[in-house]
């Protein structure tokens, strides 16, 4: 697995259509937060979740196989044990990259993707990597005022 800075930067620069598997319509979920950031930075987001009709203003599909257009990256927000069939679907639809979010590790799925000729990124967040490599950390997620190193004035200490 080659996840050096140059590879990550190239993947993010060359691939613009992202199917987000497990994307939630709840604004406070990490999948929504990451997808919204990527959408705001010019990426085409295709939600994949059978629970919703629409997320982020985009039609939501129940599976990868239901998407009628070309997908560059399959971004996975699912448990590690759910990943292998998603990778198989990514291979079937001709995706170029499979990206597993932070905390999601499945070596078997990574091996299968590589054998099929797909690039594979594991245990990394697309939003964080984009912000880190393209200078977007100040847009969303860091300079929001939600997390601060300053002590709140309302705490009694």
C-alpha positions as YAML, in Angstrom:
chain: A
units: angstrom
residues:
- id: 1
  name: UNK
  ca: [0.00, 0.00, 0.00]
- id: 2
  name: UNK
  ca: [1.56, 3.23, -1.17]
- id: 3
  name: UNK
  ca: [0.10, 6.09, 0.86]
- id: 4
  name: UNK
  ca: [2.89, 8.64, 0.60]
- id: 5
  name: UNK
  ca: [2.08, 12.32, 0.18]
- id: 6
  name: UNK
  ca: [2.63, 12.32, -3.59]
- id: 7
  name: UNK
  ca: [0.27, 9.36, -4.09]
- id: 8
  name: UNK
  ca: [-2.47, 10.83, -1.90]
- id: 9
  name: UNK
  ca: [-2.15, 14.21, -3.60]
- id: 10
  name: UNK
  ca: [-2.37, 12.58, -7.05]
- id: 11
  name: UNK
  ca: [-5.43, 10.52, -6.08]
- id: 12
  name: UNK
  ca: [-7.22, 13.61, -4.75]
- id: 13
  name: UNK
  ca: [-6.22, 15.67, -7.79]
- id: 14
  name: UNK
  ca: [-7.11, 13.16, -10.52]
- id: 15
  name: UNK
  ca: [-10.35, 11.67, -9.16]
- id: 16
  name: UNK
  ca: [-13.44, 13.85, -8.84]
- id: 17
  name: UNK
  ca: [-16.47, 11.55, -8.62]
- id: 18
  name: UNK
  ca: [-16.78, 9.93, -5.20]
- id: 19
  name: UNK
  ca: [-19.34, 7.34, -4.17]
- id: 20
  name: UNK
  ca: [-19.64, 7.60, -0.38]
- id: 21
  name: UNK
  ca: [-20.82, 4.25, 0.97]
- id: 22
  name: UNK
  ca: [-22.57, 4.66, 4.31]
- id: 23
  name: UNK
  ca: [-23.15, 8.40, 3.92]
- id: 24
  name: UNK
  ca: [-25.56, 9.60, 6.58]
- id: 25
  name: UNK
  ca: [-28.08, 12.42, 6.16]
- id: 26
  name: UNK
  ca: [-27.40, 13.51, 9.76]
- id: 27
  name: UNK
  ca: [-25.20, 16.63, 9.70]
- id: 28
  name: UNK
  ca: [-23.33, 15.63, 12.86]
- id: 29
  name: UNK
  ca: [-22.09, 12.28, 11.49]
- id: 30
  name: UNK
  ca: [-18.47, 12.10, 10.23]
- id: 31
  name: UNK
  ca: [-19.59, 10.78, 6.83]
- id: 32
  name: UNK
  ca: [-21.82, 13.82, 6.26]
- id: 33
  name: UNK
  ca: [-19.14, 16.22, 7.48]
- id: 34
  name: UNK
  ca: [-16.47, 14.74, 5.19]
- id: 35
  name: UNK
  ca: [-18.76, 14.49, 2.15]
- id: 36
  name: UNK
  ca: [-19.99, 18.07, 2.59]
- id: 37
  name: UNK
  ca: [-16.41, 19.32, 2.76]
- id: 38
  name: UNK
  ca: [-15.45, 17.42, -0.40]
- id: 39
  name: UNK
  ca: [-18.59, 18.62, -2.20]
- id: 40
  name: UNK
  ca: [-17.78, 22.21, -1.22]
- id: 41
  name: UNK
  ca: [-14.30, 21.73, -2.72]
- id: 42
  name: UNK
  ca: [-15.50, 20.67, -6.17]
- id: 43
  name: UNK
  ca: [-15.93, 16.92, -5.89]
- id: 44
  name: UNK
  ca: [-19.06, 15.18, -7.18]
- id: 45
  name: UNK
  ca: [-20.53, 13.22, -4.27]
- id: 46
  name: UNK
  ca: [-22.77, 10.21, -4.92]
- id: 47
  name: UNK
  ca: [-24.42, 8.98, -1.70]
- id: 48
  name: UNK
  ca: [-24.77, 5.21, -1.25]
- id: 49
  name: UNK
  ca: [-27.13, 4.25, 1.55]
- id: 50
  name: UNK
  ca: [-30.40, 2.30, 1.23]
- id: 51
  name: UNK
  ca: [-31.93, 4.31, 4.11]
- id: 52
  name: UNK
  ca: [-32.22, 7.59, 2.17]
- id: 53
  name: UNK
  ca: [-33.65, 8.98, -1.07]
- id: 54
  name: UNK
  ca: [-31.35, 12.02, -1.07]
- id: 55
  name: UNK
  ca: [-28.34, 13.33, 0.84]
- id: 56
  name: UNK
  ca: [-26.54, 16.66, 0.31]
- id: 57
  name: UNK
  ca: [-28.90, 17.46, -2.55]
- id: 58
  name: UNK
  ca: [-27.83, 14.33, -4.46]
- id: 59
  name: UNK
  ca: [-29.87, 11.24, -5.30]
- id: 60
  name: UNK
  ca: [-28.93, 8.41, -2.96]
- id: 61
  name: UNK
  ca: [-28.43, 4.88, -4.29]
- id: 62
  name: UNK
  ca: [-28.93, 1.65, -2.32]
- id: 63
  name: UNK
  ca: [-25.72, 0.02, -3.64]
- id: 64
  name: UNK
  ca: [-22.72, 0.84, -5.80]
- id: 65
  name: UNK
  ca: [-24.14, -1.35, -8.56]
- id: 66
  name: UNK
  ca: [-27.19, 0.95, -8.84]
- id: 67
  name: UNK
  ca: [-25.14, 4.05, -9.73]
- id: 68
  name: UNK
  ca: [-25.70, 4.88, -13.43]
- id: 69
  name: UNK
  ca: [-22.49, 6.88, -13.93]
- id: 70
  name: UNK
  ca: [-18.74, 6.38, -13.71]
- id: 71
  name: UNK
  ca: [-17.27, 6.45, -10.20]
- id: 72
  name: UNK
  ca: [-13.61, 7.30, -9.58]
- id: 73
  name: UNK
  ca: [-13.37, 6.69, -5.81]
- id: 74
  name: UNK
  ca: [-15.41, 4.49, -3.49]
- id: 75
  name: UNK
  ca: [-15.14, 6.11, -0.05]
- id: 76
  name: UNK
  ca: [-16.23, 3.65, 2.66]
- id: 77
  name: UNK
  ca: [-17.83, 4.58, 5.98]
- id: 78
  name: UNK
  ca: [-18.77, 1.06, 7.11]
- id: 79
  name: UNK
  ca: [-17.49, -1.49, 9.63]
- id: 80
  name: UNK
  ca: [-14.36, -3.40, 8.55]
- id: 81
  name: UNK
  ca: [-16.29, -6.68, 8.22]
- id: 82
  name: UNK
  ca: [-18.68, -5.00, 5.73]
- id: 83
  name: UNK
  ca: [-15.87, -3.92, 3.41]
- id: 84
  name: UNK
  ca: [-15.08, -7.03, 1.26]
- id: 85
  name: UNK
  ca: [-18.42, -7.08, -0.64]
- id: 86
  name: UNK
  ca: [-18.15, -3.31, -1.16]
- id: 87
  name: UNK
  ca: [-14.69, -3.81, -2.69]
- id: 88
  name: UNK
  ca: [-16.12, -6.50, -4.99]
- id: 89
  name: UNK
  ca: [-18.80, -4.02, -6.13]
- id: 90
  name: UNK
  ca: [-16.14, -1.32, -6.61]
- id: 91
  name: UNK
  ca: [-14.26, -3.72, -8.90]
- id: 92
  name: UNK
  ca: [-17.47, -4.50, -10.85]
- id: 93
  name: UNK
  ca: [-18.28, -0.82, -11.48]
- id: 94
  name: UNK
  ca: [-14.74, -0.02, -12.60]
- id: 95
  name: UNK
  ca: [-13.77, 2.34, -9.80]
- id: 96
  name: UNK
  ca: [-10.14, 3.43, -9.74]
- id: 97
  name: UNK
  ca: [-9.66, 3.86, -5.98]
- id: 98
  name: UNK
  ca: [-11.08, 2.33, -2.81]
- id: 99
  name: UNK
  ca: [-10.68, 4.58, 0.22]
- id: 100
  name: UNK
  ca: [-11.45, 3.34, 3.74]
- id: 101
  name: UNK
  ca: [-11.97, 5.99, 6.37]
- id: 102
  name: UNK
  ca: [-10.18, 6.45, 9.69]
- id: 103
  name: UNK
  ca: [-10.38, 3.40, 11.93]
- id: 104
  name: UNK
  ca: [-11.50, 1.09, 9.12]
- id: 105
  name: UNK
  ca: [-8.87, -1.56, 8.43]
- id: 106
  name: UNK
  ca: [-9.37, -4.71, 6.36]
- id: 107
  name: UNK
  ca: [-6.18, -6.20, 4.92]
- id: 108
  name: UNK
  ca: [-8.08, -8.90, 2.99]
- id: 109
  name: UNK
  ca: [-10.12, -6.24, 1.15]
- id: 110
  name: UNK
  ca: [-6.98, -4.20, 0.46]
- id: 111
  name: UNK
  ca: [-5.27, -7.25, -1.05]
- id: 112
  name: UNK
  ca: [-8.30, -8.03, -3.22]
- id: 113
  name: UNK
  ca: [-8.50, -4.43, -4.50]
- id: 114
  name: UNK
  ca: [-4.79, -4.38, -5.35]
- id: 115
  name: UNK
  ca: [-5.09, -7.73, -7.16]
- id: 116
  name: UNK
  ca: [-7.88, -6.21, -9.28]
- id: 117
  name: UNK
  ca: [-5.71, -3.19, -10.13]
- id: 118
  name: UNK
  ca: [-7.39, -0.62, -7.89]
- id: 119
  name: UNK
  ca: [-5.51, 1.81, -5.71]
- id: 120
  name: UNK
  ca: [-6.34, 1.40, -2.05]
- id: 121
  name: UNK
  ca: [-6.12, 3.83, 0.86]
- id: 122
  name: UNK
  ca: [-6.90, 2.56, 4.34]
- id: 123
  name: UNK
  ca: [-7.39, 4.17, 7.74]
- id: 124
  name: UNK
  ca: [-7.33, 7.75, 6.39]
- id: 125
  name: UNK
  ca: [-9.98, 10.43, 5.95]
- id: 126
  name: UNK
  ca: [-10.37, 12.03, 2.52]
- id: 127
  name: UNK
  ca: [-11.43, 15.33, 4.08]
- id: 128
  name: UNK
  ca: [-8.44, 15.45, 6.42]
- id: 129
  name: UNK
  ca: [-6.00, 14.45, 3.69]
- id: 130
  name: UNK
  ca: [-7.42, 17.01, 1.26]
- id: 131
  name: UNK
  ca: [-7.23, 19.74, 3.89]
- id: 132
  name: UNK
  ca: [-3.70, 18.71, 4.88]
- id: 133
  name: UNK
  ca: [-2.37, 18.49, 1.33]
- id: 134
  name: UNK
  ca: [-4.26, 21.38, -0.28]
- id: 135
  name: UNK
  ca: [-4.39, 23.87, 2.60]
- id: 136
  name: UNK
  ca: [-8.02, 23.52, 3.61]
- id: 137
  name: UNK
  ca: [-7.66, 22.96, 7.33]
- id: 138
  name: UNK
  ca: [-8.97, 26.44, 8.07]
- id: 139
  name: UNK
  ca: [-12.22, 25.96, 6.10]
- id: 140
  name: UNK
  ca: [-14.02, 23.24, 8.02]
- id: 141
  name: UNK
  ca: [-13.10, 21.15, 11.00]
- id: 142
  name: UNK
  ca: [-10.41, 23.18, 12.66]
- id: 143
  name: UNK
  ca: [-11.26, 26.86, 12.72]
- id: 144
  name: UNK
  ca: [-14.93, 26.42, 13.57]
- id: 145
  name: UNK
  ca: [-14.78, 27.53, 17.19]
- id: 146
  name: UNK
  ca: [-16.10, 24.16, 18.30]
- id: 147
  name: UNK
  ca: [-12.67, 22.95, 19.40]
- id: 148
  name: UNK
  ca: [-10.38, 25.46, 21.02]
- id: 149
  name: UNK
  ca: [-7.24, 25.49, 23.15]
- id: 150
  name: UNK
  ca: [-8.66, 28.40, 25.15]
- id: 151
  name: UNK
  ca: [-10.50, 27.65, 28.37]
- id: 152
  name: UNK
  ca: [-14.17, 28.53, 28.23]
- id: 153
  name: UNK
  ca: [-15.11, 31.38, 30.54]
- id: 154
  name: UNK
  ca: [-18.12, 29.55, 31.89]
- id: 155
  name: UNK
  ca: [-16.07, 26.79, 33.58]
- id: 156
  name: UNK
  ca: [-15.51, 27.44, 37.31]
- id: 157
  name: UNK
  ca: [-11.72, 27.08, 37.58]
...
